[in-house]
Amino acid sequence: MNNQPDRASAPGVVTGPVASSTAQPLAGHRITLTLLMLAYTLSMGDRMILSILFPDIKAEFGLTDTQLGLLGGISFALFYATMGLPIARLSDQYSRKRIIITSLVVFSLMTAFSGLAAGFISLLILRIGVGIGEAGVNPASHSIIADYFPPQRRAFAMAILMLGGSLGMMLGFVGGGFIAEAYNWRIALVSVGVPGLFLAVVMARSLREPARGTYETEAPPPPPPILTTAAAMWANPAMRHLIAGSVVAGLVGYGFTQWLPTFFIRAHDLSQSQTGMLMAVLFGISGAIGALVAGKWFDRLSNRGFQYGMWMLAIVPFFTIPLFILGLLADNLTTAILLFIVPGFAANYVIGPTIAMIQTLSPVHMRAVSSAIKMLCLNLIGMGIGPLLVGLLSDLLTPRYGEDALAVGLAYFTLVGLWGSLHFWLCGRALAKQNKRG
């Protein structure tokens, strides 16, 4: 099963402990990055489509906002996160390509089958299946990209990979919204699930897996037990704060992503298709451009020292949070859209740099598991709790604020992002200390 290419035959191997800033990516990096981005696009589309379908699902099954939060959060995240660890350890040992393709097939089938759900429980179980299927995509993809790109090129490469998040959001919101209006929410789920099966066939023929540790001098040892990797991550202060900041950013990001479509429908009386288009433009296209800009700028700052890139991540929320709150509380749709432009542009700014730093700070033989541990924390807390907390806030505030409860709850929830800024700042300080000692 371990069909890795011979290390000596892989181009781009450098002679230092870490690749220099002049090292080039391996041949074939563009097609590989494109295929992995498409896999992530479909996984995000399958994940995000549920939020645009919340009103229809709530009406058909008679659900509360808290139950919707469970469907969009913990039901998916619990198994997505926990299954990610054992699958990631396999990714550090065996064929990452096969793991990605298998995962792609599983989550695509589970999404399509979700269109057959008979009620809340069956839909909950099928969403768990989607989470299990998606668990194998990201850690294996991150590990492959780290072997295609040198350290000073990884943040931009990861930002390109994470374009799949914005593209998937657009696929889920726009495609889901239009199909649900034209047919129903069940057909929408089937429609976004099927394309993954076709992509799996293409990846089986075209995806090429590089040697592990391409940009390191020595061949990596066998991967250690998961707890050993976790202990190594905890022992590094920069890694601790990097993960903490990522988790808080994910908590806010997932909470907003799942509930903003419902916010626009309730607060501004938009249809599903109108909401899907608005979300695609404000947070899909704009967020994709912002992610690329953040990844490129992080790489440039990292040539001076990785701490400068982390400090950049720490500053951004102080500009975006006030605008987000004003946009949520605005009475006029046009005013709200204008206020959301800057937060939308910065919606995905942390993703590429934080994923790249996990790979850079981790030893070669721990990379996939390190990524999975980060994703475990991010998804259990961020994806699992974020949408649920927003749903609970909405239900708790409804007696006082009525139809405005969701907007007010989201406004309170936004302030949590300042906590993440603190950890990114502390991560940069820890990296600066490590550089001085080095």
Phi, psi and omega in degrees: 000333180275090184255047181288145175291156181295132185299320183294336183272352183281129177287158172089006179287131183257170187258000178258175179295331176222145181301141177284171182291347180265356180295146183254153175296160179290157175299140181088007184292330183291312181294323178296312180297322179295314181296317180293324177295320179295321177298318179291325177301312181292324179294320178288324176298316178295329181283316189277338185301332183299326184293325178286342180264358182310311182300318180292318181293319179299317181293319184287320185260355179066049186265160172268169176296326178297318177296322175297321176298324176294318179296319182275351185237265194296328181299321178280310191293324184302311183278328175301317183284312185290324178288339181297327183293303179297325178293322179294323178295324174296325180293333177279354181241320190240193186293114177292327179300312181295323179295317180296316182295317178298317179298319180300317180295316184295309184289332177293315178296318181295324177294315179298318179293337178299334177292350179258005185302139181264349182181188184301314184295314181293322177293322177300314181296318180292325176294327173299317178299322176298317180298318178297317180295319183286346186299333185270351187285305190292308182302317180293320178296316180299319180295318179297315182295323178297335177270349176266336187235141175289163186306317183283001176245000189283324184297317179292320177298316178294326177295322176295316176304317182286353169303333176303330177295314179291317179296321178294323176299315179296319178300313182292314184286308184286306180299314180297318181296313182292317181293320179296321179290320183285325183236269175192175184293333180291314178297325179299317180294318178297319185295324180274345179279323187296319183303333180298329179292323177290320179297324179300322178294317180296316181294325179299329182268330193245338183285130178245134183259129181276171172293151178283142176070038183303322186259018173244153187289316187257149175296137183290147174287173177298149180295138180279175174300156183302319181296328177295317177296316179299319179295320178296321178294317181295328182288346181260110183303322180297319179295319180301311182289328177299314180292318180299315179297321179296320181295316180294317178299321178291323178303312180289315184298313180291324177300316179290316184299320181288331190250345180298320176303316178295324177301312181296322180293317182283313189280330186235012173055039177274154174280172179296318180293320177297318179296317179300317179295318180296315178297322180297318182285310185290317187244345178271290181296309181297318179294326178294316178297317179297322179296319178294316179298316180297318179296316179295316180293322177298316179299319180295315178296327183290341174295335174274333183154137184297338181297328182293323176296319180294322178294329174299317179298327183290331187279326190306314184301335180292340177265327188272326185298313178301320179294322179298314181297315179298322178294321180294327185264359181290139179281330185263134182297318180299316178299317179299316180298316179298320180289334181277352186300309182292312176301324178295319178299324182265009187299326184244022190294334185274344195294304182301308180300319183289321177296317179298320181292326175301315180293322182289323182277348184264142170299154186305316186282002179242004192296310183295318179292321177300317177298319181293323178295318176298317180292327176301310180295314182299315187278323177297316183271310184290296182287325183287317187261328184306300179299325179294318179297319179296317178299317178296316178301317180299314180294320181292325183272350183300317179302331182267319188252352178062231182293343179273359186299320181295317179298316180293318178298318178295324179296314176299317185297329182301327185297340179299334182300334179295331177296319178297322178301321179301315181292323177295322178295316179293327175298314178299321179294321178295321178295321178298319178295320178296321179296321179294318178293326180291000000 
